[in-house]
């Protein structure tokens, strides 16, 4: 990218992205500068790293003044410095969607945007000189105001939050998919139809590089693999063969049943078995695995006439992420009046195209020989 400079910043101090996702490798807030007859800033950064970002911008500008600030997405980790830029450069115009313009007062109360905003829509272009930006509507990927842009000279797609991942640039590895998968399903997972729409639009362009707002610039084989995975993910198809066993245990009885079931599945030839403790494991990672594999067994203790809360939270997360096209097994535990199975079944039945595999296994406090037989039947059914 000869005329496109990276001016983004890493955040190594953040503990929870969006106050819910653990990011032990930090986070990047990506921003770019296109140098031409007209200079365009492509997004800003989170205010957490505002001074560092503004220093990067000033260094890249080298005394010049920007003509445009293109905002693809109004979320604060990318747009919180819009007013700072427009204040520092009075001749700079903000380029964004009409929906984004409506959102500006929500974030910048009191700032006068009169005459400072140029709205664009699907099919519009912005001529910078030898570079031209072609705007692509991307509503609900993953906010309603989102646009993407394609620069036709260097053949670069500026993809907003699409193709992003957790992790700072300084900690980047070759394994893009691991944290990109966790990022996609937890942040964009609900919007598979909208992602499919954008993929179809993007197919009309000769894309040689993808510049997301989080994570590395994607080129070559890495870009092709990212496009392949996004197609699978956004169609809600399983990516890998295997079984997720997700459990919620109070005093260890359900833990023992879940771990025993995992052993059975492995012995019976399951290509991959992941056993996750919903009380202790990263919920976002368990959700990632739920989308990755075609089969899932939920094991939970009964609680207050319902299901242990962390299991309810897990299934609720799947519901709001439009989870679908999977096979479920159910294991419930209850000392006197098992109720977890009923609640889990009701929540699963609300999900699209999800099959519940019999038998539903009921444990009474601790596993007994008869429970082993039922678990064996469930393991065989999950692999059939």
BELRABEL-V426499 format. One line per field, one symbol per residue. ss: DSSP state (~ for helix, > for strand, _ for the rest). phi: phi as a letter, one per 40 degrees, with the letter a starting at -180 (. if undefined). psi: psi as a letter, one per 20 degrees, with the letter a starting at -180 (. if undefined). A space follows every 50 residues. Layout:
# BELRABEL-V426499
ss = ???
phi = ???
psi = ???
This chain:
# BELRABEL-V426499
ss = ___>>>__>>>____>>___>>____>>>__>>>_____>>>____~~~~ ~~~~~~~~~~~______>>>_____~~~~__~~~~~~~____>>>>_~~~ ~~~~~~~_________>>>_____>>>____>>>>>>_________>>>> >____>>>________>_~~~____~~~~~~~~~~~~~~~~~~~~~~~~~ ~~______>>>______>>~~~~~~~~~~~~~~~_____>>>>>>>>>__ __~~~~~~~~~~~~~~~_____>>>>>_____~~~~~~~~~~>>>>>>>> >>>__>>_~~~~~~~~~~~~___>__>>>>>>>______~~~~~~~~~~_ _>__>>____>>>_____~~~~~~~~~~~~~~__
phi = .cbbbcbcbcbcccbbcffabcbccgabbcabbccadbbbcbgbaccdbc cccccccccccfgcbccbbcbcaccdcbbcbdccccccbcccbcbacccc dccdccbbdgcccdgbbbcbbdgcbbcbhcbbcbcbcbcgbbbcccbbab ccccgbccbfccgcachcdcbcbccccdccccccccbbdcbccccdcccc ccccbccbabbccbgccbbfcccccccccccccccgcccbcibcbbbbbc bhccdccccccdcccccchccabbbbcccbccdccccdccccbcbabbba ccafgbbddccdccccdcdccgdagbbbbbbbbacbadbccccccccccc ccfbbbcccccbbbgbcbdccdccccccdccccc
psi = ngjoqpjaqqoiiphopkkippmhjaqqoqqqpppahppppnrcrqhhkg hgghggghghhlirpqhqopohpjqhiijijghgghghnhipqpprrhhh hhighhhlpipojpjipoqqrpiqqopidiqpppqpplpkmjrijpqrqp oigilpoojciqjrrqqqhhjprimhhgihgggghhgihhlgghggghhg ghiiqnpiqpnriqaqpprchhgghghgghgggijkqqhqqappopqoqg jighgggghggggggghjjphpppppoihhqohhhhgghhhhqipppppq qqpljcqphhgggghggggijkprlrpqqppqpphhmpiggggggghgii qpkppppqqppppnfqqrghhggghggggghhj.
